[in-house]
């Protein structure tokens, strides 16, 4: 009788193909319309229900979000997202509300989370394309 041992990745839920040493990628149910998330601790979550192509395509952009966080441009909590385009620009704080983001100082500036209307999303997309 033989049996197959699980890999570390299978045990921990890590996608070994998409992971790097500094940014492990965990497969998780992220809900509808969410492919991936970059986390402040350097990990990335990908939606376990997304296609392999969608997962692979999302990783470069999420890695850029990690870089934005390391440079101090992007920070977030469960309630807010803070974006500072460069050292000369003021920080802008966006309030999180049920999948939407609204600029605290400009209520008309409102968009969905993950939208390319978010300046950090547009910057990350431009950098990886």
C-alpha positions in Angstrom: 0.0 0.0 0.0 1.3 3.4 -0.9 0.3 6.9 -0.1 1.3 10.4 -1.2 2.5 12.9 1.3 1.1 16.4 0.9 3.6 19.2 0.1 4.0 22.1 2.5 2.1 24.3 0.1 -0.9 21.9 0.1 -0.9 21.8 3.9 -0.7 25.6 4.3 -2.9 26.5 1.4 0.0 28.2 -0.4 0.0 28.4 -4.2 3.7 27.4 -4.7 3.7 28.3 -8.4 2.7 31.9 -7.8 4.5 32.5 -4.5 7.9 34.1 -4.1 10.1 34.0 -1.0 9.0 37.5 0.1 5.4 37.3 -1.1 3.7 33.9 -0.4 0.4 33.5 -2.2 -2.5 31.9 -0.4 -5.6 30.5 -2.1 -8.8 31.7 -0.3 -12.5 32.4 -1.1 -12.4 36.2 -1.6 -16.0 36.5 -2.7 -17.4 37.7 -6.0 -15.5 40.0 -8.3 -12.3 39.9 -6.3 -9.3 38.1 -7.9 -6.5 39.0 -5.5 -5.5 41.1 -2.5 -2.1 42.4 -1.4 -1.8 42.3 2.4 0.3 44.6 4.6 2.2 41.6 6.0 3.6 40.8 2.5 1.3 38.0 1.7 -1.1 37.9 -1.2 -4.5 36.2 -1.3 -5.9 34.9 -4.6 -9.4 33.8 -5.1 -9.4 30.0 -5.1 -12.4 30.1 -7.6 -10.5 32.2 -10.2 -9.0 30.6 -13.2 -5.2 29.9 -13.2 -4.8 32.6 -15.8 -6.6 35.2 -13.7 -4.5 34.3 -10.7 -1.2 34.5 -12.6 -2.3 37.8 -14.3 -3.1 39.4 -10.9 0.2 38.6 -9.1 2.4 41.3 -10.8 -0.1 44.1 -9.9 -0.4 42.8 -6.3 3.4 42.7 -6.1 3.4 46.4 -7.1 0.9 47.1 -4.3 3.4 45.5 -1.9 6.0 47.9 -3.3 3.7 50.9 -2.9 3.2 49.9 0.7 6.9 49.5 1.3 7.6 53.0 -0.2 4.9 54.5 2.1 2.6 55.4 -0.8 -0.3 53.1 0.1 -1.6 52.1 3.5 -4.9 50.7 4.6 -7.0 49.5 7.5 -10.4 47.9 7.5 -12.0 51.3 7.6 -9.7 53.5 5.3 -7.2 53.5 2.5 -4.5 56.2 2.5 -2.7 57.1 -0.8 0.3 59.5 -1.1 1.4 59.7 -4.8 4.8 61.1 -4.0 6.8 63.0 -1.4 5.4 66.4 -2.6 1.7 65.3 -2.7 -0.6 65.4 0.3 -2.0 62.1 1.6 -5.6 61.4 0.5 -7.7 59.2 2.8 -10.5 57.2 1.4 -13.3 55.7 3.6 -14.3 52.1 2.9 -18.0 51.6 2.7 -19.5 48.2 1.6 -17.1 47.6 -1.3 -16.9 51.3 -2.2 -14.3 53.9 -1.4 -15.1 57.6 -0.9 -12.5 60.4 -0.5 -12.9 61.8 3.0 -12.5 65.4 1.8 -14.4 65.0 -1.4 -17.6 62.9 -1.0 -18.2 63.1 -4.8 -15.0 61.2 -5.4 -16.4 57.7 -5.0 -15.6 54.3 -6.7 -15.6 50.6 -6.2 -12.7 48.9 -4.5 -10.3 47.5 -7.1 -11.5 50.0 -9.7 -8.8 51.6 -11.9 -10.4 54.9 -10.8 -8.5 54.4 -7.6 -5.1 56.2 -8.1 -3.1 53.4 -6.5 -4.8 50.8 -8.8 -4.1 53.0 -11.9 -0.5 53.5 -10.9 0.1 49.8 -10.3 -1.6 48.8 -13.6 0.5 51.3 -15.5 3.7 50.0 -13.9 3.0 46.4 -14.8 1.7 47.0 -18.3 
